Amino acid sequence: MNDLVLKTHSYRVKDATRGRQLVALANAVNTVWNYVNEISARSSERSKVWATKKQLRYLTKGSGKLLGLPSQVVQEVIDEYVIKRRAAHRPKLRWRASRGPKRALGWVPFTNQDITLDGATVLLRGERFRLWLHRAVEGRIKSGNFLQDARGRWYCNLVCEVPRSQGRGRDDIGVDLGLKSVAKCSDGAALEQARFYRDLEPKLAEAQGKKRKRQVKSIHAKIANRRKDALHKFSRALVDRARKITVGDVSASAMTKTRIAKSVLDAGWSMLRGMLRYKCDHAGVAYAEVNEANTTRTCSSCGCLSGPTGRTGLGIRRWTCGACGAEHDRDRNAALNIARLGCETPCPSGRGSPAF
């Protein structure tokens, strides 16, 4: 078992004036991306075999000097393109526009060969960018990127190799994802109903109606930051006290096609699962996802299917088992059943899932 894991540190770029240089680099990156995208599409028209990574690198040889990009950055763009192309199962991906309403957010990838960290300053092939270094960088830098958000702010993300810590928790915890509570744990802890979007929806609607684009972006960023902060705090506390965490496999993507789509997206189930997955891996805590079918109906005391069913049963939050007489809170009962299923589901090598 590898005792090293990858951990990403994100720092905001401090210099507003250097943002122009990053925008220029991002536009050059878009040029490389769009070029290899076009080459890949044309190759698929002539043959069933798409242009390979080696061929794309050969065709872009020397382009870094013309575009003002380090040659290693050009190779990183091609590597990322090939990965995305393989995942999408198609030879042509979306165009990365540098201008217009569909402009792609700025992105400049790099490797540890391209950058040097000097205190609170990162040097990209001699170009200096000051960071808001709110915490020390841990481990050895492997790769990273400069990334722009919707408000035009730039962040430096450093992917570092750090030792895997040893979890100190002793509890096997099941987590039931829902809407009344975003997450209810088998030990009684809960992340209450999310209103990250709903609370700011009237203000957002007003800003959109008056076409205040800057304010709209600011409100969206505030919603995203509130959601991320709440999920980070909840997942961190959960991982710290657990030996194994089991989560139900409720499909967020399927439920976003229903009338409760807005509430599902506001809850951030996929984000929470992702956080639990990589934090468990970093902490040496086992992580599993199980089929949650009938976990709400099954009595966690005797195992009988005696709980409420159908649409009318959705409103029943507390019920009594007809077989053993045990009283249940709907969500906690489901979490207890999920924890039990997790104990029956082995994790690969006794660890959590790989970090990303």
C-alpha positions as CSV (number, residue, x, y, z in Angstrom):
1,M,0.0,0.0,0.0
2,N,1.4,3.4,-1.0
3,D,1.7,5.6,2.1
4,L,1.8,8.8,-0.1
5,V,-1.3,10.6,-1.3
6,L,-1.9,13.7,-3.5
7,K,-3.3,16.8,-1.8
8,T,-4.2,20.0,-3.6
9,H,-3.4,23.4,-2.0
10,S,-5.2,26.4,-3.5
11,Y,-4.0,30.0,-3.1
12,R,-5.3,33.2,-4.6
13,V,-3.0,35.2,-6.8
14,K,-2.3,38.5,-5.0
15,D,-1.2,40.8,-7.8
16,A,-4.1,42.3,-9.8
17,T,-1.7,43.6,-12.5
18,R,-0.2,40.1,-13.0
19,G,-3.7,38.9,-13.9
20,R,-3.1,40.4,-17.4
21,Q,-0.1,38.2,-17.9
22,L,-2.1,35.1,-16.7
23,V,-4.9,36.0,-19.2
24,A,-2.3,36.2,-22.0
25,L,-0.9,32.8,-21.0
26,A,-4.5,31.3,-20.8
27,N,-5.3,32.6,-24.3
28,A,-2.1,30.9,-25.6
29,V,-3.2,27.7,-23.8
30,N,-6.6,28.0,-25.5
31,T,-4.8,28.3,-28.9
32,V,-2.9,25.1,-28.3
33,W,-6.1,23.3,-27.1
34,N,-8.1,24.4,-30.1
35,Y,-5.4,23.5,-32.5
36,V,-5.0,19.9,-31.3
37,N,-8.8,19.6,-31.1
38,E,-9.1,20.5,-34.7
39,I,-6.3,18.1,-35.7
40,S,-8.0,15.3,-33.7
41,A,-11.3,16.0,-35.4
42,R,-9.7,16.0,-38.9
43,S,-7.8,12.7,-38.2
44,S,-11.1,11.0,-37.3
45,E,-12.6,12.0,-40.6
46,R,-9.7,10.3,-42.5
47,S,-9.3,7.2,-40.3
48,K,-10.8,5.4,-37.4
49,V,-7.6,5.9,-35.5
50,W,-7.4,9.4,-33.9
51,A,-4.3,11.5,-33.7
52,T,-2.1,10.1,-30.9
53,K,-0.4,12.0,-28.1
54,K,3.0,11.6,-29.8
55,Q,1.7,13.0,-33.1
56,L,0.1,16.0,-31.4
57,R,3.3,16.7,-29.6
58,Y,5.2,16.5,-32.8
59,L,2.8,18.9,-34.6
60,T,3.1,21.5,-31.8
61,K,6.8,21.3,-31.5
62,G,8.2,24.9,-31.2
63,S,4.8,26.5,-30.7
64,G,5.7,27.4,-27.1
65,K,8.3,29.8,-28.2
66,L,5.9,31.5,-30.7
67,L,3.1,31.7,-28.1
68,G,5.2,32.6,-25.1
69,L,4.5,29.4,-23.3
70,P,7.0,27.0,-21.7
71,S,7.3,23.9,-23.8
72,Q,6.3,21.7,-20.8
73,V,3.0,23.6,-20.5
74,V,2.2,22.8,-24.1
75,Q,2.8,19.2,-23.4
76,E,0.6,19.4,-20.3
77,V,-2.2,20.8,-22.4
78,I,-1.9,18.0,-24.9
79,D,-1.8,15.4,-22.1
80,E,-5.0,16.8,-20.5
81,Y,-6.7,17.0,-23.9
82,V,-6.0,13.3,-24.6
83,I,-7.3,12.3,-21.2
84,K,-10.5,14.3,-21.7
85,R,-11.0,13.0,-25.2
86,R,-10.7,9.4,-24.0
87,A,-13.2,10.0,-21.2
88,A,-15.7,11.7,-23.6
89,H,-15.3,8.8,-26.2
90,R,-15.3,11.3,-29.1
91,P,-12.5,12.9,-31.2
92,K,-13.6,16.5,-30.8
93,L,-14.2,18.4,-27.6
94,R,-15.7,21.8,-26.8
95,W,-13.9,24.8,-28.2
96,R,-12.1,27.0,-25.7
97,A,-13.1,30.5,-26.6
98,S,-10.9,33.4,-25.3
99,R,-13.6,36.0,-25.9
100,G,-17.4,36.4,-26.1
101,P,-20.3,35.2,-23.9
102,K,-19.1,31.6,-24.0
103,R,-15.6,32.5,-23.0
104,A,-13.7,29.6,-21.2
105,L,-12.4,30.4,-17.8
106,G,-8.6,30.9,-17.8
107,W,-6.5,27.8,-17.2
108,V,-2.7,27.4,-17.3
109,P,-1.4,23.9,-16.3
110,F,2.3,23.3,-15.3
111,T,4.5,20.6,-13.8
112,N,7.1,20.8,-10.9
113,Q,9.7,21.5,-13.6
114,D,8.1,24.8,-14.5
115,I,7.7,26.4,-11.1
116,T,9.6,27.4,-8.1
117,L,8.1,28.4,-4.8
118,D,9.9,31.3,-3.0
119,G,8.1,32.1,0.2
120,A,4.7,33.6,-0.8
121,T,5.8,33.9,-4.5
122,V,5.6,31.3,-7.2
123,L,7.9,31.6,-10.2
124,L,6.6,30.2,-13.5
125,R,9.7,30.0,-15.7
126,G,10.9,33.4,-14.3
127,E,7.5,35.1,-14.2
128,R,6.7,36.0,-10.6
129,F,3.2,35.8,-9.1
130,R,2.6,36.7,-5.4
131,L,0.1,34.6,-3.5
132,W,-2.1,35.0,-0.5
133,L,-0.3,32.2,1.4
134,H,-2.9,31.5,4.1
135,R,-1.3,28.2,5.0
136,A,2.1,26.5,4.4
137,V,2.6,24.2,1.4
138,E,2.9,20.6,2.6
139,G,4.9,17.9,0.8
140,R,6.6,17.8,-2.6
141,I,5.0,19.7,-5.5
142,K,4.1,17.3,-8.3
143,S,2.0,19.5,-10.7
144,G,-0.6,22.2,-10.6
145,N,-2.3,25.0,-12.5
146,F,-3.4,28.6,-12.5
147,L,-7.2,28.8,-12.6
148,Q,-9.6,31.7,-13.1
149,D,-13.0,31.8,-11.5
150,A,-16.2,33.4,-12.9
151,R,-15.3,36.8,-11.2
152,G,-12.0,36.9,-13.0
153,R,-9.9,36.1,-9.9
154,W,-6.9,33.9,-10.3
155,Y,-5.9,31.0,-8.1
156,C,-2.7,28.9,-8.0
157,N,-3.4,25.2,-7.3
158,L,-0.5,23.1,-6.2
159,V,-0.8,19.3,-6.2
160,C,1.5,18.0,-3.6
161,E,2.6,14.5,-2.5
162,V,2.1,14.1,1.3
163,P,2.3,11.2,3.7
164,R,-1.0,9.4,4.4
165,S,-2.1,10.1,8.0
166,Q,-3.5,7.4,10.3
167,G,-7.1,7.8,11.3
168,R,-7.9,7.9,15.0
169,G,-11.7,7.4,14.7
170,R,-13.3,4.2,16.0
171,D,-16.9,4.5,14.6
172,D,-18.5,2.8,11.6
173,I,-20.8,5.5,10.3
174,G,-23.5,5.3,7.7
175,V,-24.7,8.5,5.9
176,D,-28.1,9.0,4.4
177,L,-28.4,11.8,1.9
178,G,-31.6,13.7,1.7
179,L,-33.4,17.0,1.4
180,K,-34.9,17.5,4.8
181,S,-31.4,17.0,6.1
182,V,-28.6,17.1,3.5
183,A,-26.9,14.3,5.4
184,K,-28.0,12.3,8.5
185,C,-25.5,10.0,10.2
186,S,-26.1,6.8,12.0
187,D,-24.6,8.3,15.2
188,G,-27.2,11.1,15.2
189,A,-25.1,13.9,13.7
190,A,-26.8,15.8,10.8
191,L,-26.1,18.6,8.3
192,E,-29.5,20.4,8.2
193,Q,-31.5,21.4,5.2
194,A,-29.4,23.4,2.7
195,R,-30.7,26.8,1.7
196,F,-27.5,28.1,0.2
197,Y,-29.3,29.0,-3.0
198,R,-32.8,29.5,-1.8
199,D,-31.8,32.2,0.8
200,L,-30.2,34.3,-1.9
201,E,-32.6,33.5,-4.7
202,P,-34.7,36.7,-4.4
203,K,-31.6,38.9,-4.4
204,L,-30.2,37.0,-7.4
205,A,-33.5,37.3,-9.3
206,E,-33.5,41.1,-8.7
207,A,-29.9,41.4,-9.9
208,Q,-30.6,39.3,-13.0
209,G,-33.7,41.4,-13.8
210,K,-31.7,44.6,-13.6
211,K,-28.9,43.0,-15.7
212,R,-26.3,43.6,-13.1
213,K,-23.8,41.0,-14.4
214,R,-21.1,41.7,-11.9
215,Q,-23.5,41.4,-8.9
216,V,-25.0,38.2,-10.4
217,K,-21.5,36.6,-10.5
218,S,-20.8,37.8,-7.0
219,I,-24.0,36.2,-5.6
220,H,-23.3,32.9,-7.4
221,A,-19.8,32.9,-6.0
222,K,-21.2,33.6,-2.5
223,I,-23.7,30.7,-2.9
224,A,-20.9,28.3,-4.0
225,N,-18.6,29.4,-1.2
226,R,-21.3,28.9,1.5
227,R,-22.1,25.4,0.2
228,K,-18.4,24.4,0.0
229,D,-17.7,25.8,3.5
230,A,-20.6,23.9,5.1
231,L,-19.7,20.6,3.3
232,H,-16.0,20.9,4.2
233,K,-16.7,21.4,7.9
234,F,-19.2,18.6,8.0
235,S,-17.1,16.1,6.1
236,R,-13.9,17.0,8.1
237,A,-15.7,16.4,11.5
238,L,-17.2,13.1,10.1
239,V,-13.8,11.8,8.9
240,D,-12.1,12.7,12.2
241,R,-14.4,10.5,14.3
242,A,-14.8,7.6,11.9
243,R,-13.1,4.3,11.2
244,K,-15.3,3.6,8.2
245,I,-17.8,5.7,6.4
246,T,-20.6,4.3,4.2
247,V,-22.8,6.5,2.0
248,G,-25.9,5.7,0.0
249,D,-25.6,5.7,-3.8
250,V,-28.6,8.1,-4.4
251,S,-28.2,9.4,-8.0
252,A,-28.1,13.2,-8.0
253,S,-27.9,13.3,-11.8
254,A,-31.2,11.4,-12.1
255,M,-33.0,13.5,-9.6
256,T,-31.9,16.7,-11.3
257,K,-34.4,15.8,-14.1
258,T,-37.3,15.9,-11.7
259,R,-39.3,18.8,-10.2
260,I,-37.0,18.9,-7.1
261,A,-33.9,19.5,-9.2
262,K,-33.2,22.9,-7.6
263,S,-33.3,21.5,-4.1
264,V,-31.0,18.5,-5.2
265,L,-28.4,20.8,-6.7
266,D,-28.6,23.1,-3.7
267,A,-27.8,20.2,-1.4
268,G,-24.5,19.3,-3.1
269,W,-24.6,15.5,-2.6
270,S,-22.0,14.8,-5.3
271,M,-19.6,17.4,-3.8
272,L,-20.1,15.9,-0.3
273,R,-19.4,12.4,-1.5
274,G,-16.3,13.6,-3.3
275,M,-15.0,15.4,-0.2
276,L,-15.6,12.3,1.9
277,R,-13.8,10.1,-0.6
278,Y,-10.6,12.0,-0.8
279,K,-10.5,12.9,2.9
280,C,-11.0,9.3,3.9
281,D,-8.1,8.3,1.6
282,H,-5.8,11.0,3.2
283,A,-6.8,9.9,6.7
284,G,-6.6,6.2,6.2
285,V,-10.3,5.8,6.8
286,A,-12.3,3.2,4.9
287,Y,-14.9,4.5,2.5
288,A,-17.7,2.7,0.6
289,E,-20.9,3.4,-1.3
290,V,-23.8,1.0,-1.2
291,N,-27.1,0.4,-2.8
292,E,-29.6,2.3,-0.5
293,A,-32.7,0.5,-1.9
294,N,-35.2,-0.1,0.9
295,T,-33.0,1.3,3.6
296,T,-35.7,3.7,4.6
297,R,-38.4,1.0,4.9
298,T,-36.2,-1.6,6.6
299,C,-36.4,-1.7,10.4
300,S,-32.8,-1.3,11.7
301,S,-33.7,-3.3,14.8
302,C,-35.3,-6.4,13.4
303,G,-34.8,-6.2,9.6
304,C,-38.4,-6.3,8.6
305,L,-39.8,-4.3,5.7
306,S,-42.4,-2.5,7.8
307,G,-41.7,1.2,7.0
308,P,-43.9,3.6,5.1
309,T,-44.1,3.2,1.3
310,G,-45.1,5.1,-1.8
311,R,-45.5,8.8,-2.3
312,T,-47.8,9.2,0.7
313,G,-45.1,7.7,2.9
314,L,-42.6,10.3,2.0
315,G,-44.2,12.8,4.4
316,I,-43.9,10.3,7.3
317,R,-40.7,11.2,9.2
318,R,-41.2,9.0,12.2
319,W,-42.7,5.5,12.3
320,T,-43.1,2.4,14.4
321,C,-42.1,-1.1,13.3
322,G,-45.1,-3.4,13.2
323,A,-43.0,-6.5,13.9
324,C,-40.8,-5.4,16.9
325,G,-42.4,-2.1,18.0
326,A,-39.2,-0.1,17.6
327,E,-39.7,3.6,17.0
328,H,-37.6,5.1,14.2
329,D,-36.6,8.5,12.8
330,R,-36.9,8.0,9.1
331,D,-33.4,9.4,8.1
332,R,-31.5,8.0,11.0
333,N,-33.0,4.5,10.5
334,A,-31.8,4.6,6.8
335,A,-28.3,5.7,8.0
336,L,-28.2,2.8,10.4
337,N,-29.1,0.4,7.6
338,I,-26.5,1.9,5.3
339,A,-23.8,1.5,8.1
340,R,-24.8,-2.2,8.4
341,L,-24.5,-2.7,4.7
342,G,-21.1,-0.9,4.8
343,C,-19.9,-3.5,7.3
344,E,-20.8,-6.2,4.8
345,T,-19.0,-4.4,2.0
346,P,-15.2,-4.8,1.9
347,C,-13.1,-1.9,0.8
348,P,-10.1,-2.4,-1.5
349,S,-7.0,-3.1,0.7
350,G,-8.9,-1.8,3.7
351,R,-8.5,1.8,2.6
352,G,-10.7,4.5,1.2
353,S,-10.9,5.2,-2.5
354,P,-8.0,6.8,-4.3
355,A,-7.7,10.5,-4.0
356,F,-8.1,12.8,-7.1
